[in-house]
């Protein structure tokens, strides 16, 4: 089942990297907070607030309670397997939603990045004035790049994330040239 999120409450609950991972785990079948935490390799206490946000926003629901004699296990399931974001308020809200998602992913990456060299890192930032036709063309190229990135998925490789965003800005203060930050893996 698929669901389109339109309200601010649904969208802000969904556009958080941790909660998106939790929803992905739950799409595999009902699970408890402890089971989700085990898969995410975090303490269950780190997820209780996120579960509450997901439940209060209507993205998940309690589907079963099991009394184990020592405690009460609560099993949750998502209300859909996949989600789209389509804010009611329009383009400005959609732009903020997209950038919120990218910011959440980058914030989580920063929080979990080890102090030692984690491997190859590449960050690129550019600014240009482009037409709406070029905007569509670049958006299509970004989607193709994401598809190529996901097609390479190698179980024996190191996990990597790829963040891409293309968004209009009223700010014309970005550098006139592109910025590339590249850190290569240490030679073994």
Order of alpha helices (4+ residues) and beta strands (2+ residues): beta-alpha-alpha-alpha-alpha-beta-beta-beta-alpha-beta-alpha-beta
